[in-house]
Amino acid sequence: TGIIPAVGLGRTIGLNHSDFETLQYDRMVNDDMLERALTLVCSYREVFASDIRAACLSVMSSQMLVNASHFRGSTHAKKDLELIAALQYVEMLFIPINIRNEHWHLIAVDRNNKRILYFDPFHFRRPRYVGKPSKTMEQVKGFITHSSDSSSLFSNINEFSEEIAHEVFTHWLLPSQDKDNGCALHCIAFAANLLANHHVHISDSDTKLI
């Protein structure tokens, strides 16, 4: 397809036994496993009957994004050439966000609808894991502005709306985590929903079956 499924520093890190162990019991799926799963979702568009071209920002780059004070106007921050290239043809960019090294959120930058969607599997029901969605979405805008060139399809990123997923979609059209440690699978399901444009409710019991 020509699509770069994973872009950013640290992408395509090889998986080892300890990575697969994070899929067991009540452990949090680690960054390498989540990144690999999201890249597969972006790569196999025929599975989701999707015409949307998508890519996933590497977890390493996303952590640099949220830890940076700002990107706007910066001439010193290093630019990633594959990310610059991806921004010339993808329609959706997924950005995984880790909260307290205990919980995953997912941001979807949606070019077709000119919006940034912020998804928390708990739907902000757990104050400990709410994070800083507004600030993070602003940082995403700065990061993409910094990473864009004259050919970028996201050059108007500052015009994109910033929206919370569970405020846009009803509860029964979103993956929803209640208590168990299935946040990564809920994030993957949310990405698949967006690409397929078919929104379904995924519960904790569903992630256990997966």
N, C-alpha and C positions, 0 to 999 in steps of 0.2 A: 504493500500500500504506500510505501514511502514515508509513513508516519514514524516519527521518533516517539515511542511510547513513554520513555522516561527521560527527562531533561534536568540539568542542574548538576552541581558538584556531587560526587559520590554515587552517581547513578549506576545501575547494573552491577551492584555488588553481589558476588556469588553467595549462595545460601549454604549453610552447613547444618549439622545435626542439631546444634543448640537452637538454631532459628526455628526448625520444625517442632522442637519441644515446646515452643511458646504457643503452639496450637492446642496443647493438652491442658486438661483440668481447668482451673480458673485463672490461668496466667494471662497477662496482657500480651497480645500478639505484638512482636517487636517491629521496629521500623523497616527492616529489610523484607520481612514477610509481607507487610502491608503494602510497601512500595511495589513489590513484585506482583501482588494480586491486582493492584490498581493498573499497572502497566498492561496486564493481561486483559483487563476489562477494556482498556483503550484500544488494544490491538485487535481483538476479535470482534469486530463490529457486526459480522454476520450472525453471531450468537444472539445479539440483542436487536437484530433487524434495524440497525441504526445507520443513518447516513452522516452522522456527526463525526467530524474528525477531532480526536481528543488526545491529550497528553497529560502525564502526571509529573509534577515537579518533585524532584527527589526530596526525601525527608531531610537530608543534610542541608539542602538549599532552603527548605521551608523553615528550618530551625534558625538558620542564619538570618532569614527574613524577619522573623518575629523578635530576634535578639538585637537586630540593628536599630540604632536610634532613628535613622532616616535614610532614604535613598534619593529623594528628590534633590536635584541640583548637585548630587555628588559626582565628582569627576575622578574619585579615587577607588571606589568600589569596583572590584573586578567583574567584568561582564562575561557571561557564559555564551559561547558561540552557538551551541546547539539550542539553547533556549531562545536566542535571538532568531534562529532559523525557524523554530517551531511556531513562534508568534507570527510568522508570515503566512501560515496556512491552517493552523488548528482553529477550531470553533469553540472548544471548551478546554480549560486547563484546570486540573484537579490539584489541590494543595493540601496535603495532610498536615494537621497541627496537633502536636502532643501537649497535653495538659498535665503538669506535675509528674511527668513520667509515669502516669497511671491511666490515662484516658485519651482516646483519639477523637478529634473533630475533623471535619472535612470541609474545605472551601471549594466551590465550583465557580470559576470565572466564565460566564456564559456570554460569548460575543453576540450570538444571534438575538438574544433578548436584552442585551446591554445591561447586565446585572451581575452582581457578585452575591452568591448564595452561601450562607454560613450554616452548616449543619452540625448540631450536637445530638448524638444518639439519645441523650437523656432529655432533650428538649428543654434544657435549662432548669430541670427539676432538682438538680443536685448543685447547690451553691458552690461547693468545693470545686466543681469541674466546669463552671461557667466560662472561665477565662476572660479575655478582653476582646470580644468580637468586633466592636466598633473600631477600636484601635488597630486590630489585626487587619481588618478589611482596608483601612486607610494605608497601612503598611504594604499591603498587596498592591494597591494602586501605585504607590511610590516605586515599588520593586519592578513592576511591569513597565512603568514609564522609563525607568533607568535601563531596563533590558530591551527596550524597543529601538528599532532603527527606522529609517524612512519608509521601509516596506512593511512595517508591522501592521497587522490587522487590528491591533489593540491600541493604536495611537490615541484613541478617544477614551481610554480607560477611565479618565477622570469624570466622564459623563455617565458612567455606569451607576445604577442604583445599588445600594447596599441593603440586603434583605436577609432576614432570619428565616431559615427554611420552614420551621414549624409555625411561623406566622403567615407564610405564603400558602402552604399546603395544609389541609386538614389532617388530623391525627391519623385517620384511616387511609391516608395516601402516603404515609411516611414510615420508614423503619423506626422502631421505637424500643429503646432499651429501658428496662425497668430496674433491674438489680444485678443480673449476672454479668460476667466479664466478656460480653460479645460486641464491644464497641467497634472493633475493626471490621467485623462482618457486617454490622449495620452501616458503616461508612461505605463499604464496598457495594452493598445493596443500593444505597442512595445514589452512588455513581452510576450503577447499571440502570436504575430507574430513569435518571436524567438522559442517558444516552438512548434508551429505548423509547423515551417519552411515554412510558407506561408506569404509572406510580402505584405501587402496591405496599400494603402494610406488612412489615416483617417484625415478629415478636422475638423475645428471648428464646422461647421454645423452638422457633423456626431456626435460629442460629445453631442451636444444639443439634438439630437434625443435619444441618450443613456440615 
